[in-house]
Amino acid sequence: KLDFATGDLDGAYTSAGSAQIDLPSMLELSLHTYLTDTISMQASWQRIGWSSFETLEVELDNGDPNIVLAKNYWDDTNRYAVGFGYDMNSSLTFRVGYSLDESPVSDTYRNLSIPDAERTWITAGMTWNISNNSSMDLGFARVTGADANIDYTSSTSTVFNGEIAKGDANIAAVSYN
């Protein structure tokens, strides 16, 4: 069951309902090649169809008007990445990488619920081949989100103007295979 307040906020009701989300399509072209016996290069390009992620809308079973939870005006984007690997020996490989992830949201449609911005990723990692049947991977990524302007007017005519300070993240991972 989904619980929602009515549009004029004078009361609440409960009704079963459903929502359909159209997630974006993705096309990726990638390359992995060895430049020398010990140095490899990886590159990729992704095209992400964010324009299909238009509306999050709940259709209520009781016949009441649909509730629009989000209306997005997103554009399709690209993601570019390049990386290099160094095989120190048969047991140890080191890797570094960089990528640029475009934002699907323009300043006009950026909102507070999903304040997306362009991001860069700088990554480093390694693989240790412990034996023929096991290995361990270590990885670290520094994600830096760009500053972004917000010039958004909500459906209730509330105006949000300003800047969203960049959002940075550190991601660390360890896996045993």
C-alpha positions as protocol buffer text, in pm:
chain_id: "A"
residue {
  index: 1
  type: LYS
  ca { x: 0 y: 0 z: 0 }
}
residue {
  index: 2
  type: LEU
  ca { x: 108 y: 356 z: -69 }
}
residue {
  index: 3
  type: ASP
  ca { x: 20 y: 638 z: 173 }
}
residue {
  index: 4
  type: PHE
  ca { x: -7 y: 990 z: 27 }
}
residue {
  index: 5
  type: ALA
  ca { x: -141 y: 1326 z: 137 }
}
residue {
  index: 6
  type: THR
  ca { x: -398 y: 1487 z: -93 }
}
residue {
  index: 7
  type: GLY
  ca { x: -284 y: 1767 z: -324 }
}
residue {
  index: 8
  type: ASP
  ca { x: -436 y: 2041 z: -108 }
}
residue {
  index: 9
  type: LEU
  ca { x: -290 y: 1888 z: 210 }
}
residue {
  index: 10
  type: ASP
  ca { x: -628 y: 1889 z: 389 }
}
residue {
  index: 11
  type: GLY
  ca { x: -616 y: 1522 z: 478 }
}
residue {
  index: 12
  type: ALA
  ca { x: -464 y: 1185 z: 401 }
}
residue {
  index: 13
  type: TYR
  ca { x: -590 y: 866 z: 244 }
}
residue {
  index: 14
  type: THR
  ca { x: -455 y: 522 z: 162 }
}
residue {
  index: 15
  type: SER
  ca { x: -481 y: 359 z: -177 }
}
residue {
  index: 16
  type: ALA
  ca { x: -301 y: 80 z: -354 }
}
residue {
  index: 17
  type: GLY
  ca { x: -114 y: 195 z: -658 }
}
residue {
  index: 18
  type: SER
  ca { x: 176 y: 130 z: -892 }
}
residue {
  index: 19
  type: ALA
  ca { x: 463 y: 321 z: -1045 }
}
residue {
  index: 20
  type: GLN
  ca { x: 664 y: 247 z: -1356 }
}
residue {
  index: 21
  type: ILE
  ca { x: 1018 y: 376 z: -1394 }
}
residue {
  index: 22
  type: ASP
  ca { x: 1187 y: 391 z: -1734 }
}
residue {
  index: 23
  type: LEU
  ca { x: 1555 y: 353 z: -1655 }
}
residue {
  index: 24
  type: PRO
  ca { x: 1814 y: 481 z: -1903 }
}
residue {
  index: 25
  type: SER
  ca { x: 1964 y: 272 z: -2179 }
}
residue {
  index: 26
  type: MET
  ca { x: 2341 y: 242 z: -2199 }
}
residue {
  index: 27
  type: LEU
  ca { x: 2574 y: 185 z: -2492 }
}
residue {
  index: 28
  type: GLU
  ca { x: 2941 y: 123 z: -2420 }
}
residue {
  index: 29
  type: LEU
  ca { x: 3243 y: 79 z: -2643 }
}
residue {
  index: 30
  type: SER
  ca { x: 3561 y: -28 z: -2470 }
}
residue {
  index: 31
  type: LEU
  ca { x: 3917 y: -122 z: -2550 }
}
residue {
  index: 32
  type: HIS
  ca { x: 4181 y: -321 z: -2364 }
}
residue {
  index: 33
  type: THR
  ca { x: 4521 y: -358 z: -2525 }
}
residue {
  index: 34
  type: TYR
  ca { x: 4883 y: -413 z: -2428 }
}
residue {
  index: 35
  type: LEU
  ca { x: 5119 y: -132 z: -2529 }
}
residue {
  index: 36
  type: THR
  ca { x: 5424 y: -336 z: -2419 }
}
residue {
  index: 37
  type: ASP
  ca { x: 5470 y: -674 z: -2252 }
}
residue {
  index: 38
  type: THR
  ca { x: 5397 y: -517 z: -1912 }
}
residue {
  index: 39
  type: ILE
  ca { x: 5189 y: -202 z: -1977 }
}
residue {
  index: 40
  type: SER
  ca { x: 4823 y: -219 z: -2075 }
}
residue {
  index: 41
  type: MET
  ca { x: 4576 y: 52 z: -2168 }
}
residue {
  index: 42
  type: GLN
  ca { x: 4200 y: 54 z: -2119 }
}
residue {
  index: 43
  type: ALA
  ca { x: 3959 y: 309 z: -2264 }
}
residue {
  index: 44
  type: SER
  ca { x: 3582 y: 333 z: -2278 }
}
residue {
  index: 45
  type: TRP
  ca { x: 3302 y: 556 z: -2396 }
}
residue {
  index: 46
  type: GLN
  ca { x: 2946 y: 526 z: -2268 }
}
residue {
  index: 47
  type: ARG
  ca { x: 2633 y: 690 z: -2404 }
}
residue {
  index: 48
  type: ILE
  ca { x: 2362 y: 698 z: -2135 }
}
residue {
  index: 49
  type: GLY
  ca { x: 2002 y: 761 z: -2238 }
}
residue {
  index: 50
  type: TRP
  ca { x: 1894 y: 971 z: -1940 }
}
residue {
  index: 51
  type: SER
  ca { x: 1622 y: 1142 z: -2147 }
}
residue {
  index: 52
  type: SER
  ca { x: 1402 y: 832 z: -2095 }
}
residue {
  index: 53
  type: PHE
  ca { x: 1401 y: 897 z: -1717 }
}
residue {
  index: 54
  type: GLU
  ca { x: 1124 y: 1156 z: -1748 }
}
residue {
  index: 55
  type: THR
  ca { x: 860 y: 1103 z: -1482 }
}
residue {
  index: 56
  type: LEU
  ca { x: 813 y: 915 z: -1158 }
}
residue {
  index: 57
  type: GLU
  ca { x: 436 y: 893 z: -1132 }
}
residue {
  index: 58
  type: VAL
  ca { x: 210 y: 681 z: -909 }
}
residue {
  index: 59
  type: GLU
  ca { x: -112 y: 556 z: -1063 }
}
residue {
  index: 60
  type: LEU
  ca { x: -366 y: 502 z: -785 }
}
residue {
  index: 61
  type: ASP
  ca { x: -603 y: 205 z: -805 }
}
residue {
  index: 62
  type: ASN
  ca { x: -896 y: 398 z: -656 }
}
residue {
  index: 63
  type: GLY
  ca { x: -929 y: 623 z: -964 }
}
residue {
  index: 64
  type: ASP
  ca { x: -795 y: 941 z: -801 }
}
residue {
  index: 65
  type: PRO
  ca { x: -562 y: 1151 z: -1020 }
}
residue {
  index: 66
  type: ASN
  ca { x: -207 y: 1020 z: -1055 }
}
residue {
  index: 67
  type: ILE
  ca { x: 53 y: 1160 z: -817 }
}
residue {
  index: 68
  type: VAL
  ca { x: 363 y: 1294 z: -992 }
}
residue {
  index: 69
  type: LEU
  ca { x: 656 y: 1248 z: -755 }
}
residue {
  index: 70
  type: ALA
  ca { x: 923 y: 1376 z: -996 }
}
residue {
  index: 71
  type: LYS
  ca { x: 937 y: 1533 z: -1340 }
}
residue {
  index: 72
  type: ASN
  ca { x: 1281 y: 1531 z: -1496 }
}
residue {
  index: 73
  type: TYR
  ca { x: 1403 y: 1712 z: -1807 }
}
residue {
  index: 74
  type: TRP
  ca { x: 1729 y: 1527 z: -1844 }
}
residue {
  index: 75
  type: ASP
  ca { x: 1958 y: 1502 z: -2145 }
}
residue {
  index: 76
  type: ASP
  ca { x: 2149 y: 1201 z: -2274 }
}
residue {
  index: 77
  type: THR
  ca { x: 2514 y: 1208 z: -2163 }
}
residue {
  index: 78
  type: ASN
  ca { x: 2858 y: 1066 z: -2229 }
}
residue {
  index: 79
  type: ARG
  ca { x: 3112 y: 912 z: -1997 }
}
residue {
  index: 80
  type: TYR
  ca { x: 3476 y: 892 z: -2103 }
}
residue {
  index: 81
  type: ALA
  ca { x: 3740 y: 684 z: -1927 }
}
residue {
  index: 82
  type: VAL
  ca { x: 4104 y: 588 z: -1974 }
}
residue {
  index: 83
  type: GLY
  ca { x: 4326 y: 369 z: -1761 }
}
residue {
  index: 84
  type: PHE
  ca { x: 4662 y: 201 z: -1754 }
}
residue {
  index: 85
  type: GLY
  ca { x: 4789 y: -118 z: -1596 }
}
residue {
  index: 86
  type: TYR
  ca { x: 5142 y: -226 z: -1510 }
}
residue {
  index: 87
  type: ASP
  ca { x: 5222 y: -596 z: -1465 }
}
residue {
  index: 88
  type: MET
  ca { x: 5510 y: -586 z: -1221 }
}
residue {
  index: 89
  type: ASN
  ca { x: 5536 y: -965 z: -1241 }
}
residue {
  index: 90
  type: SER
  ca { x: 5302 y: -1262 z: -1280 }
}
residue {
  index: 91
  type: SER
  ca { x: 5164 y: -1205 z: -929 }
}
residue {
  index: 92
  type: LEU
  ca { x: 5121 y: -827 z: -907 }
}
residue {
  index: 93
  type: THR
  ca { x: 4942 y: -574 z: -1132 }
}
residue {
  index: 94
  type: PHE
  ca { x: 4899 y: -203 z: -1056 }
}
residue {
  index: 95
  type: ARG
  ca { x: 4631 y: 17 z: -1219 }
}
residue {
  index: 96
  type: VAL
  ca { x: 4541 y: 387 z: -1248 }
}
residue {
  index: 97
  type: GLY
  ca { x: 4253 y: 556 z: -1426 }
}
residue {
  index: 98
  type: TYR
  ca { x: 4062 y: 875 z: -1498 }
}
residue {
  index: 99
  type: SER
  ca { x: 3707 y: 933 z: -1615 }
}
residue {
  index: 100
  type: LEU
  ca { x: 3472 y: 1222 z: -1685 }
}
residue {
  index: 101
  type: ASP
  ca { x: 3101 y: 1166 z: -1623 }
}
residue {
  index: 102
  type: GLU
  ca { x: 2876 y: 1435 z: -1775 }
}
residue {
  index: 103
  type: SER
  ca { x: 2567 y: 1553 z: -1587 }
}
residue {
  index: 104
  type: PRO
  ca { x: 2228 y: 1496 z: -1750 }
}
residue {
  index: 105
  type: VAL
  ca { x: 2076 y: 1795 z: -1569 }
}
residue {
  index: 106
  type: SER
  ca { x: 2093 y: 2156 z: -1687 }
}
residue {
  index: 107
  type: ASP
  ca { x: 2091 y: 2450 z: -1443 }
}
residue {
  index: 108
  type: THR
  ca { x: 1726 y: 2519 z: -1528 }
}
residue {
  index: 109
  type: TYR
  ca { x: 1604 y: 2173 z: -1428 }
}
residue {
  index: 110
  type: ARG
  ca { x: 1850 y: 2084 z: -1151 }
}
residue {
  index: 111
  type: ASN
  ca { x: 1650 y: 2035 z: -833 }
}
residue {
  index: 112
  type: LEU
  ca { x: 1713 y: 1967 z: -468 }
}
residue {
  index: 113
  type: SER
  ca { x: 1601 y: 1604 z: -475 }
}
residue {
  index: 114
  type: ILE
  ca { x: 1868 y: 1501 z: -731 }
}
residue {
  index: 115
  type: PRO
  ca { x: 2127 y: 1781 z: -746 }
}
residue {
  index: 116
  type: ASP
  ca { x: 2343 y: 1613 z: -1010 }
}
residue {
  index: 117
  type: ALA
  ca { x: 2661 y: 1771 z: -1150 }
}
residue {
  index: 118
  type: GLU
  ca { x: 2954 y: 1670 z: -1372 }
}
residue {
  index: 119
  type: ARG
  ca { x: 3194 y: 1431 z: -1198 }
}
residue {
  index: 120
  type: THR
  ca { x: 3555 y: 1327 z: -1242 }
}
residue {
  index: 121
  type: TRP
  ca { x: 3695 y: 1000 z: -1113 }
}
residue {
  index: 122
  type: ILE
  ca { x: 4061 y: 933 z: -1033 }
}
residue {
  index: 123
  type: THR
  ca { x: 4129 y: 570 z: -949 }
}
residue {
  index: 124
  type: ALA
  ca { x: 4412 y: 344 z: -838 }
}
residue {
  index: 125
  type: GLY
  ca { x: 4426 y: -22 z: -757 }
}
residue {
  index: 126
  type: MET
  ca { x: 4610 y: -347 z: -771 }
}
residue {
  index: 127
  type: THR
  ca { x: 4561 y: -720 z: -814 }
}
residue {
  index: 128
  type: TRP
  ca { x: 4767 y: -977 z: -625 }
}
residue {
  index: 129
  type: ASN
  ca { x: 4750 y: -1326 z: -772 }
}
residue {
  index: 130
  type: ILE
  ca { x: 4800 y: -1532 z: -457 }
}
residue {
  index: 131
  type: SER
  ca { x: 4784 y: -1869 z: -636 }
}
residue {
  index: 132
  type: ASN
  ca { x: 4641 y: -2020 z: -955 }
}
residue {
  index: 133
  type: ASN
  ca { x: 4300 y: -2032 z: -782 }
}
residue {
  index: 134
  type: SER
  ca { x: 4287 y: -1713 z: -578 }
}
residue {
  index: 135
  type: SER
  ca { x: 4358 y: -1343 z: -602 }
}
residue {
  index: 136
  type: MET
  ca { x: 4298 y: -1024 z: -408 }
}
residue {
  index: 137
  type: ASP
  ca { x: 4198 y: -685 z: -552 }
}
residue {
  index: 138
  type: LEU
  ca { x: 4240 y: -348 z: -381 }
}
residue {
  index: 139
  type: GLY
  ca { x: 4096 y: -30 z: -525 }
}
residue {
  index: 140
  type: PHE
  ca { x: 4046 y: 335 z: -443 }
}
residue {
  index: 141
  type: ALA
  ca { x: 3849 y: 605 z: -625 }
}
residue {
  index: 142
  type: ARG
  ca { x: 3832 y: 979 z: -561 }
}
residue {
  index: 143
  type: VAL
  ca { x: 3513 y: 1121 z: -709 }
}
residue {
  index: 144
  type: THR
  ca { x: 3493 y: 1499 z: -742 }
}
residue {
  index: 145
  type: GLY
  ca { x: 3161 y: 1662 z: -828 }
}
residue {
  index: 146
  type: ALA
  ca { x: 3171 y: 2005 z: -990 }
}
residue {
  index: 147
  type: ASP
  ca { x: 2997 y: 2309 z: -843 }
}
residue {
  index: 148
  type: ALA
  ca { x: 2657 y: 2350 z: -1005 }
}
residue {
  index: 149
  type: ASN
  ca { x: 2404 y: 2630 z: -1030 }
}
residue {
  index: 150
  type: ILE
  ca { x: 2042 y: 2572 z: -945 }
}
residue {
  index: 151
  type: ASP
  ca { x: 1773 y: 2793 z: -1099 }
}
residue {
  index: 152
  type: TYR
  ca { x: 1467 y: 2581 z: -1034 }
}
residue {
  index: 153
  type: THR
  ca { x: 1099 y: 2665 z: -990 }
}
residue {
  index: 154
  type: SER
  ca { x: 891 y: 2387 z: -834 }
}
residue {
  index: 155
  type: SER
  ca { x: 541 y: 2290 z: -940 }
}
residue {
  index: 156
  type: THR
  ca { x: 412 y: 2501 z: -648 }
}
residue {
  index: 157
  type: SER
  ca { x: 606 y: 2807 z: -783 }
}
residue {
  index: 158
  type: THR
  ca { x: 868 y: 2793 z: -508 }
}
residue {
  index: 159
  type: VAL
  ca { x: 1191 y: 2934 z: -654 }
}
residue {
  index: 160
  type: PHE
  ca { x: 1535 y: 2791 z: -571 }
}
residue {
  index: 161
  type: ASN
  ca { x: 1831 y: 2996 z: -694 }
}
residue {
  index: 162
  type: GLY
  ca { x: 2188 y: 2943 z: -584 }
}
residue {
  index: 163
  type: GLU
  ca { x: 2482 y: 2711 z: -604 }
}
residue {
  index: 164
  type: ILE
  ca { x: 2529 y: 2354 z: -497 }
}
residue {
  index: 165
  type: ALA
  ca { x: 2880 y: 2310 z: -360 }
}
residue {
  index: 166
  type: LYS
  ca { x: 3067 y: 2026 z: -518 }
}
residue {
  index: 167
  type: GLY
  ca { x: 3017 y: 1686 z: -364 }
}
residue {
  index: 168
  type: ASP
  ca { x: 3325 y: 1472 z: -327 }
}
residue {
  index: 169
  type: ALA
  ca { x: 3350 y: 1107 z: -230 }
}
residue {
  index: 170
  type: ASN
  ca { x: 3617 y: 852 z: -152 }
}
residue {
  index: 171
  type: ILE
  ca { x: 3547 y: 489 z: -238 }
}
residue {
  index: 172
  type: ALA
  ca { x: 3768 y: 202 z: -122 }
}
residue {
  index: 173
  type: ALA
  ca { x: 3719 y: -164 z: -203 }
}
residue {
  index: 174
  type: VAL
  ca { x: 3885 y: -495 z: -121 }
}
residue {
  index: 175
  type: SER
  ca { x: 3786 y: -828 z: -271 }
}
residue {
  index: 176
  type: TYR
  ca { x: 3910 y: -1183 z: -248 }
}
residue {
  index: 177
  type: ASN
  ca { x: 3849 y: -1396 z: -555 }
}
